[in-house]
Amino acid sequence: MNSAADHLTRPGDPHHGRRRWYAVLAILLTGTALYFGSGLATIPALTWLAPLPVFLLAGRISARSAAVTAFAGWTLGLANLWHYLLKDLELPPPALSFLLLLAGVFTLTALLFRALVIRRRFILAALAAPACWAACDFLIATVSPHGAFTSLAYTQAEVRPVIQVVSLTGPWGISFLLMLPAAVLAALLAPGVRRRMVLQLSAVFTVVALGIFGYGAWRLSDTPTAHQPVRIAVVSANTEDDSNWTTPGGPAILANYSRAIVEAARQGAEIVLLPEKIIDVQASALAGLSDSFQKLATSNNVEIAVGLTVFADQGNDYNRAIVFRPDGGAPTEYDKHHLIPGLEPYAVGDHLGLMDGSAGERWGVLICKDLDFPPLSRQYGKAGVDLLLVPALDFDNDGWLHSRMALLRGIENGIPIARNGSKGRLTLTDQHGRITSELSAPSNDSVTMLGELTPGIARTPYTRWGDWFAYLCILLTATGLAGAVRSRSLLRRNAVDSSAPRVI
């Protein structure tokens, strides 16, 4: 049995040509909204609007037309990442195929919405389509070597009341919410929707919206005050990265940072956070370099967190962060867990970087890309960490995005984060993602950002329960698929019954 949408888009339909132009318009509107609403810098409101043109049209055109419209629109929007992937990260062109996977996920989402709408399952359509997007977002992050890098959740990092939901659901809650308003509005305006259904859909959306903003307001009012503020200096010096310690470049880098550390301590810094991979050093020479940093920490009475590249004699190379204590205690070492494929041929770290803070708190260490992966940050939440120190190294253009990814990890687990995205963004963010200090680090100059953070974990449901919402979205997606299949079977059965001759 053909649906009304299929009938309206057959070549014989007088409105067929008009609907083609509607599809082109939907592609342009969706692509434009996504292009400026996602990527390395965003206009948050546009992200919410991106799916709407496709959803509005999906129930009025054929499945094939809906698929083409959704795929083309989303692919157009993701063109905002082409230069970054090809030029900044220097990935081969086939890497762009990953963007086609994301466009395919949106296509699946739009087709599920369409299938349910044309079968008059309006409430299920409004919920199952966002769930499908969020479920796929979770599954991709689980298997991808880039973790949750491609999630749209980061687009809302500046919208504080909304973004608090990640402390309950993880980023998958934001993924769901970004599709929900468009799905609800498109369902309300779908052909065949009745007044009673309009009221029900409106009530569902109102309850969700009020719940999200109420939860966000409650979380923002809950700030731990058990600890005293800590003054932190985040230092990005103008140096040649990755110079070897045994060459003149290595000691020159140490000299530049030494001057910055002394000046930061003079201005009252208790912690000095340096970037990732500032010096290459052989494992056999690491003790000598460590001794230099230890003397700086002791003589200036500051904690120093620094990122180094350590090359072992047996080939076990590491991207390592080391924290030196002012009391001369044993340094804390942490090896990066999540490495950039193709750019970081190092061994993977196998332990957390945990240490006691200066006033009885518990501190932790992560490195740059580690913050693309929610499960690793969640381990620090489970460990009760009160402050995370993160040496990092941005690719100039991606400083905003990576700093906001770190911000979300902090909200998810209620942990303040100091992040040194050298050549990108230097940030201090509190337990709820409020930015207490931020500075863009120039790629060709030295800069020091001084600010304060109050250590203290604001424990979250996400830390305790993990990805429960993602699994709920998987279940809701399966329910939507089952509902679409069952409704289609009933429609076919009714069609057969109505065409059978009656026996009187």
C-alpha positions as CSV (number, residue, x, y, z in Angstrom):
1,M,0.0,0.0,0.0
2,N,1.4,3.4,-1.0
3,S,1.5,6.1,1.6
4,A,0.1,9.6,1.0
5,A,3.6,10.9,0.9
6,D,4.6,8.5,-1.9
7,H,1.5,9.4,-3.9
8,L,2.2,13.1,-3.7
9,T,5.7,12.7,-5.0
10,R,5.1,10.4,-8.0
11,P,6.1,12.0,-11.3
12,G,2.4,12.4,-12.2
13,D,1.7,14.5,-9.1
14,P,1.1,18.2,-10.2
15,H,3.1,19.3,-7.1
16,H,6.0,17.1,-7.9
17,G,8.2,19.9,-9.4
18,R,7.4,22.2,-6.5
19,R,8.4,19.6,-3.9
20,R,11.8,19.2,-5.7
21,W,12.4,22.9,-5.1
22,Y,11.3,22.5,-1.5
23,A,13.9,19.7,-1.2
24,V,16.6,22.0,-2.6
25,L,15.6,24.7,-0.2
26,A,15.7,22.3,2.7
27,I,19.2,21.1,1.8
28,L,20.4,24.7,1.7
29,L,18.7,25.7,4.9
30,T,19.9,22.6,6.8
31,G,23.4,22.9,5.4
32,T,23.7,26.6,6.2
33,A,22.4,26.2,9.8
34,L,24.7,23.2,10.5
35,Y,27.7,24.9,8.8
36,F,27.5,27.9,11.2
37,G,26.0,26.0,14.1
38,S,28.8,23.4,14.5
39,G,32.5,22.9,13.8
40,L,35.4,24.8,15.4
41,A,33.3,27.8,16.4
42,T,29.5,27.8,16.7
43,I,26.3,29.9,16.8
44,P,24.4,27.7,19.3
45,A,20.9,28.6,18.2
46,L,21.6,27.5,14.6
47,T,22.4,24.0,15.7
48,W,18.8,23.5,17.0
49,L,17.4,24.8,13.7
50,A,19.6,22.6,11.4
51,P,17.3,19.4,11.4
52,L,14.1,21.3,11.1
53,P,13.8,21.9,7.3
54,V,14.4,18.2,6.6
55,F,12.0,17.0,9.3
56,L,9.3,19.4,8.0
57,L,9.6,18.0,4.5
58,A,10.2,14.3,5.3
59,G,6.5,13.4,5.9
60,R,5.5,15.1,2.6
61,I,7.9,13.4,0.1
62,S,9.0,9.9,-0.8
63,A,11.5,8.0,1.3
64,R,14.1,8.3,-1.4
65,S,13.7,12.0,-1.7
66,A,13.8,12.4,2.1
67,A,17.0,10.4,2.2
68,V,18.7,12.4,-0.5
69,T,17.6,15.7,1.2
70,A,18.8,14.7,4.6
71,F,22.2,13.3,3.4
72,A,22.9,16.3,1.1
73,G,22.0,18.9,3.7
74,W,24.0,17.3,6.5
75,T,27.0,16.7,4.1
76,L,26.9,20.4,3.1
77,G,26.9,21.5,6.7
78,L,29.9,19.3,7.6
79,A,32.0,21.0,5.0
80,N,33.0,23.4,7.8
81,L,35.5,20.7,8.9
82,W,37.2,20.0,5.6
83,H,40.0,22.5,6.0
84,Y,40.7,21.5,9.6
85,L,40.9,17.8,8.8
86,L,42.9,18.2,5.6
87,K,45.2,21.1,6.4
88,D,45.5,21.4,10.2
89,L,45.5,17.7,11.0
90,E,47.0,16.8,7.7
91,L,44.7,13.8,7.3
92,P,44.5,12.0,4.0
93,P,41.4,12.9,1.9
94,P,39.8,9.4,2.5
95,A,39.4,10.6,6.2
96,L,36.6,12.8,5.0
97,S,34.5,9.6,4.5
98,F,33.9,9.8,8.3
99,L,31.8,12.9,7.6
100,L,29.7,10.9,5.2
101,L,29.0,8.4,8.1
102,L,27.7,11.3,10.2
103,A,25.5,12.4,7.3
104,G,24.3,8.8,7.0
105,V,23.3,8.9,10.7
106,F,21.2,12.0,10.2
107,T,19.6,10.3,7.1
108,L,18.7,7.3,9.2
109,T,17.3,9.7,11.8
110,A,15.2,11.5,9.2
111,L,13.9,8.3,7.7
112,L,12.8,7.0,11.1
113,F,11.0,10.2,11.7
114,R,9.3,10.0,8.3
115,A,8.3,6.4,8.7
116,L,6.5,7.1,12.0
117,V,4.9,10.3,10.9
118,I,3.3,8.9,7.8
119,R,1.9,6.1,10.0
120,R,0.4,8.6,12.4
121,R,2.8,7.7,15.3
122,F,3.5,11.3,16.0
123,I,4.6,11.1,19.6
124,L,6.8,8.2,18.9
125,A,8.3,10.0,15.9
126,A,9.1,13.1,18.0
127,L,11.0,11.0,20.6
128,A,12.4,8.1,18.6
129,A,14.2,10.3,16.0
130,P,16.2,12.3,18.6
131,A,16.9,9.0,20.4
132,C,18.2,7.5,17.2
133,W,20.6,10.4,16.7
134,A,21.8,10.3,20.3
135,A,22.2,6.5,20.3
136,C,24.3,6.6,17.1
137,D,26.3,9.5,18.7
138,F,27.1,7.2,21.6
139,L,27.9,4.2,19.5
140,I,30.3,6.2,17.3
141,A,32.1,7.7,20.3
142,T,32.4,4.2,21.7
143,V,34.3,2.7,18.7
144,S,35.9,5.8,17.1
145,P,39.6,6.5,17.8
146,H,38.5,10.1,18.1
147,G,36.0,9.4,20.9
148,A,33.2,11.9,21.2
149,F,35.0,14.6,19.1
150,T,32.2,14.7,16.5
151,S,29.4,15.1,18.9
152,L,27.2,18.2,18.5
153,A,26.9,18.5,22.3
154,Y,29.8,20.9,22.4
155,T,27.9,23.5,20.3
156,Q,25.9,24.3,23.4
157,A,28.9,24.8,25.8
158,E,28.1,28.4,26.3
159,V,24.4,27.8,27.1
160,R,24.9,27.1,30.8
161,P,21.4,26.0,32.1
162,V,21.0,23.6,29.2
163,I,24.5,22.1,29.2
164,Q,24.2,21.1,32.9
165,V,22.1,18.1,31.7
166,V,25.4,16.3,30.8
167,S,25.9,15.9,34.6
168,L,22.9,13.6,34.4
169,T,23.0,12.0,31.0
170,G,26.5,12.6,29.6
171,P,26.8,14.3,26.2
172,W,24.1,12.0,24.8
173,G,21.4,14.1,26.6
174,I,22.4,17.2,24.6
175,S,22.5,15.1,21.4
176,F,18.9,14.1,22.1
177,L,17.8,17.6,23.0
178,L,19.3,19.1,19.8
179,M,17.0,17.1,17.7
180,L,13.9,17.2,19.9
181,P,12.5,20.7,19.2
182,A,12.7,20.2,15.4
183,A,11.1,16.7,15.7
184,V,8.3,18.0,17.9
185,L,7.5,21.0,15.7
186,A,7.7,18.9,12.5
187,A,5.3,16.3,14.1
188,L,2.9,19.1,15.1
189,L,2.8,20.4,11.5
190,A,2.7,17.0,9.9
191,P,-0.2,16.0,7.6
192,G,-3.0,14.3,9.5
193,V,-2.1,15.4,13.0
194,R,-5.2,16.1,15.1
195,R,-5.8,18.6,17.9
196,R,-5.6,16.0,20.7
197,M,-2.2,14.9,19.4
198,V,-1.1,18.6,19.2
199,L,-1.9,19.0,22.9
200,Q,-0.1,15.8,23.9
201,L,3.0,16.7,22.0
202,S,3.0,20.2,23.4
203,A,2.6,18.9,26.9
204,V,5.5,16.4,26.4
205,F,7.8,19.1,25.1
206,T,6.9,21.6,27.8
207,V,7.6,19.1,30.6
208,V,11.0,18.3,29.1
209,A,11.9,21.9,28.6
210,L,10.9,22.9,32.1
211,G,12.7,19.9,33.6
212,I,15.9,20.7,31.7
213,F,16.0,24.4,32.8
214,G,15.0,23.5,36.3
215,Y,17.7,20.9,36.6
216,G,20.2,23.4,35.1
217,A,19.3,26.1,37.6
218,W,19.6,23.7,40.5
219,R,23.0,22.4,39.4
220,L,24.3,25.9,38.9
221,S,23.3,26.8,42.5
222,D,25.2,23.9,44.0
223,T,28.9,24.9,44.2
224,P,31.2,23.1,46.7
225,T,32.9,25.6,49.1
226,A,34.9,23.2,51.3
227,H,38.3,24.3,49.9
228,Q,40.1,27.5,49.5
229,P,40.8,29.0,46.0
230,V,44.1,28.1,44.3
231,R,46.0,30.6,42.2
232,I,47.0,29.0,38.9
233,A,49.4,30.2,36.2
234,V,48.9,28.8,32.8
235,V,52.0,29.4,30.7
236,S,52.4,29.2,26.9
237,A,56.0,30.3,25.9
238,N,57.1,31.1,22.4
239,T,59.4,28.1,21.7
240,E,60.1,25.5,19.1
241,D,58.0,22.5,20.2
242,D,59.6,19.1,20.4
243,S,63.2,20.3,20.5
244,N,65.4,17.5,21.9
245,W,66.9,18.0,25.4
246,T,70.3,17.0,24.1
247,T,70.3,19.8,21.5
248,P,70.6,23.6,22.1
249,G,66.9,23.9,21.5
250,G,65.9,21.8,24.6
251,P,67.7,23.9,27.2
252,A,66.5,27.1,25.4
253,I,62.9,25.9,26.0
254,L,63.6,25.2,29.6
255,A,65.1,28.7,30.0
256,N,62.1,30.4,28.5
257,Y,59.7,28.5,30.8
258,S,62.0,28.9,33.8
259,R,61.6,32.7,33.5
260,A,57.8,32.4,33.2
261,I,57.7,30.1,36.2
262,V,59.7,32.5,38.4
263,E,57.6,35.4,37.4
264,A,54.3,33.5,38.0
265,A,55.5,32.5,41.5
266,R,56.4,36.1,42.2
267,Q,52.8,37.0,41.4
268,G,51.4,34.4,43.8
269,A,50.9,31.4,41.7
270,E,50.6,28.1,43.6
271,I,50.4,25.9,40.5
272,V,52.1,26.5,37.2
273,L,50.7,24.5,34.3
274,L,52.8,24.1,31.1
275,P,51.8,22.7,27.7
276,E,52.0,19.2,26.3
277,K,55.2,17.9,24.7
278,I,57.4,20.9,25.2
279,I,60.6,19.0,25.1
280,D,61.7,15.6,23.6
281,V,63.9,13.7,26.0
282,Q,65.5,10.2,26.0
283,A,64.5,8.1,29.0
284,S,68.1,7.9,30.0
285,A,68.3,11.7,30.2
286,L,64.9,12.2,31.9
287,A,66.3,12.2,35.4
288,G,68.5,15.2,34.6
289,L,65.7,17.2,33.1
290,S,63.4,16.3,35.9
291,D,65.9,17.5,38.4
292,S,65.9,20.9,36.7
293,F,62.1,21.2,37.0
294,Q,62.2,19.9,40.6
295,K,64.6,22.7,41.5
296,L,62.3,25.2,40.0
297,A,59.3,23.8,41.9
298,T,61.2,23.8,45.2
299,S,63.0,27.1,44.9
300,N,59.7,28.9,43.9
301,N,57.4,26.9,46.2
302,V,55.0,26.0,43.3
303,E,53.5,22.8,41.8
304,I,54.7,22.5,38.2
305,A,52.8,20.3,35.7
306,V,54.7,19.9,32.4
307,G,54.2,17.8,29.3
308,L,57.2,16.0,27.8
309,T,57.8,13.4,25.0
310,V,59.9,10.6,26.5
311,F,61.7,8.3,24.1
312,A,62.7,5.0,25.8
313,D,65.8,3.1,24.8
314,Q,63.7,0.0,24.0
315,G,61.2,1.8,21.8
316,N,58.5,2.4,24.4
317,D,57.9,6.1,23.7
318,Y,55.4,8.1,25.7
319,N,53.5,11.4,25.7
320,R,53.9,12.1,29.4
321,A,52.8,14.7,31.9
322,I,54.9,15.1,35.1
323,V,53.8,17.0,38.2
324,F,56.7,18.2,40.5
325,R,56.0,19.1,44.1
326,P,57.4,22.0,46.0
327,D,58.2,19.8,49.0
328,G,60.5,17.6,46.9
329,G,58.2,14.6,47.1
330,A,58.1,12.0,44.3
331,P,56.7,13.5,41.1
332,T,53.5,12.2,39.7
333,E,53.8,10.7,36.2
334,Y,50.9,10.2,33.7
335,D,51.1,8.8,30.2
336,K,48.5,9.9,27.6
337,H,45.8,7.2,27.0
338,H,44.3,8.5,23.8
339,L,46.8,9.4,21.0
340,I,46.1,11.1,17.7
341,P,46.1,8.4,15.0
342,G,49.0,8.9,12.5
343,L,50.5,11.8,14.5
344,E,51.5,10.2,17.8
345,P,53.2,6.8,17.5
346,Y,53.6,6.4,21.2
347,A,52.7,3.7,23.8
348,V,49.3,4.0,25.4
349,G,49.2,4.9,29.1
350,D,47.7,2.4,31.5
351,H,47.1,4.2,34.8
352,L,45.5,7.4,36.1
353,G,47.5,10.3,37.3
354,L,46.4,10.9,40.9
355,M,48.0,12.9,43.7
356,D,47.3,14.7,46.9
357,G,46.7,18.4,46.5
358,S,48.3,21.2,48.5
359,A,45.5,21.4,51.1
360,G,44.4,17.8,51.3
361,E,42.4,17.8,48.1
362,R,42.8,15.1,45.4
363,W,44.2,16.2,42.1
364,G,44.4,14.4,38.7
365,V,46.2,14.8,35.4
366,L,45.0,14.2,31.8
367,I,46.6,15.2,28.5
368,C,44.9,17.0,25.6
369,K,43.0,14.4,23.5
370,D,42.2,12.3,26.6
371,L,39.4,14.8,27.2
372,D,37.7,13.7,23.9
373,F,36.7,10.5,25.8
374,P,34.0,10.7,28.4
375,P,34.8,7.3,30.1
376,L,38.3,8.3,31.0
377,S,37.2,11.5,32.7
378,R,34.5,9.6,34.4
379,Q,37.2,7.5,36.1
380,Y,38.5,10.6,37.7
381,G,35.0,11.5,38.9
382,K,34.8,8.0,40.5
383,A,38.1,8.6,42.2
384,G,36.7,11.8,43.7
385,V,39.2,14.2,42.1
386,D,38.8,17.8,43.2
387,L,40.9,19.4,40.4
388,L,42.2,18.3,37.0
389,L,45.4,19.6,35.4
390,V,45.6,19.2,31.7
391,P,48.7,20.0,29.6
392,A,47.5,20.3,25.9
393,L,48.6,21.5,22.5
394,D,46.0,22.9,20.1
395,F,46.2,23.3,16.4
396,D,45.5,27.1,16.5
397,N,42.0,26.9,14.9
398,D,40.6,24.2,17.2
399,G,41.3,25.9,20.5
400,W,37.7,26.9,21.2
401,L,36.3,23.5,20.4
402,H,38.8,21.5,22.4
403,S,38.5,23.9,25.4
404,R,34.7,23.4,25.3
405,M,35.1,19.6,25.1
406,A,37.2,19.9,28.3
407,L,34.5,22.1,29.8
408,L,31.9,19.4,29.2
409,R,34.0,16.7,30.8
410,G,34.2,18.9,33.9
411,I,30.4,19.3,34.1
412,E,29.8,15.6,33.5
413,N,31.8,14.7,36.6
414,G,31.6,18.0,38.6
415,I,35.4,18.6,38.5
416,P,37.2,22.0,38.0
417,I,39.7,21.9,35.2
418,A,42.8,23.9,34.4
419,R,43.8,23.4,30.7
420,N,46.8,24.7,28.8
421,G,45.9,24.5,25.2
422,S,49.1,26.1,23.9
423,K,48.6,27.9,20.6
424,G,44.8,27.6,21.3
425,R,42.9,28.4,24.4
426,L,44.1,28.6,28.0
427,T,41.1,28.0,30.3
428,L,40.2,27.6,34.0
429,T,36.6,26.2,34.4
430,D,34.7,25.4,37.6
431,Q,32.7,22.3,38.5
432,H,29.7,23.5,36.4
433,G,31.5,24.8,33.4
434,R,31.7,28.4,34.3
435,I,34.9,29.9,32.8
436,T,36.8,31.8,35.6
437,S,39.7,32.7,33.3
438,E,40.3,32.3,29.6
439,L,42.9,33.6,27.1
440,S,43.7,32.9,23.5
441,A,47.4,31.8,23.3
442,P,49.2,33.3,20.2
443,S,51.1,30.8,18.1
444,N,54.2,33.1,17.9
445,D,54.4,34.8,21.3
446,S,54.6,34.0,25.0
447,V,51.8,34.5,27.4
448,T,50.9,33.7,31.0
449,M,47.3,33.6,32.3
450,L,46.8,34.0,36.0
451,G,43.6,33.0,37.6
452,E,41.9,31.2,40.5
453,L,39.9,27.9,40.8
454,T,38.3,26.5,43.9
455,P,39.0,22.7,44.1
456,G,36.1,20.5,45.1
457,I,34.1,17.9,43.3
458,A,30.3,18.4,42.8
459,R,29.4,14.7,42.4
460,T,27.1,13.9,39.6
461,P,24.6,11.2,38.6
462,Y,26.6,10.7,35.4
463,T,29.7,9.7,37.3
464,R,27.6,7.2,39.3
465,W,25.3,5.8,36.6
466,G,27.4,6.3,33.4
467,D,25.7,6.0,30.0
468,W,22.3,4.9,31.1
469,F,20.6,7.6,28.9
470,A,22.5,6.3,25.9
471,Y,21.1,2.8,26.5
472,L,17.7,4.3,27.0
473,C,18.0,6.0,23.6
474,I,19.0,2.7,22.0
475,L,15.9,1.1,23.5
476,L,13.7,4.0,22.3
477,T,15.2,3.8,18.8
478,A,14.4,0.0,18.7
479,T,10.9,0.8,19.8
480,G,10.5,3.4,17.0
481,L,11.8,0.9,14.4
482,A,9.4,-1.8,15.7
483,G,6.5,0.7,15.7
484,A,7.3,1.7,12.1
485,V,7.4,-2.0,11.0
486,R,4.3,-3.0,12.9
487,S,2.3,0.0,11.6
488,R,3.3,-0.8,8.1
489,S,2.2,-4.4,8.5
490,L,-1.2,-3.3,9.9
491,L,-1.7,-0.9,7.0
492,R,-1.0,-3.6,4.5
493,R,-3.4,-6.0,6.3
494,N,-6.1,-3.4,6.3
495,A,-5.6,-2.8,2.6
496,V,-6.0,-6.5,1.8
497,D,-9.1,-6.8,4.0
498,S,-10.8,-3.8,2.4
499,S,-10.2,-5.1,-1.1
500,A,-11.6,-8.6,-0.3
501,P,-15.2,-9.3,-1.5
502,R,-17.8,-9.2,1.3
503,V,-19.9,-12.3,1.9
504,I,-23.5,-11.4,2.7
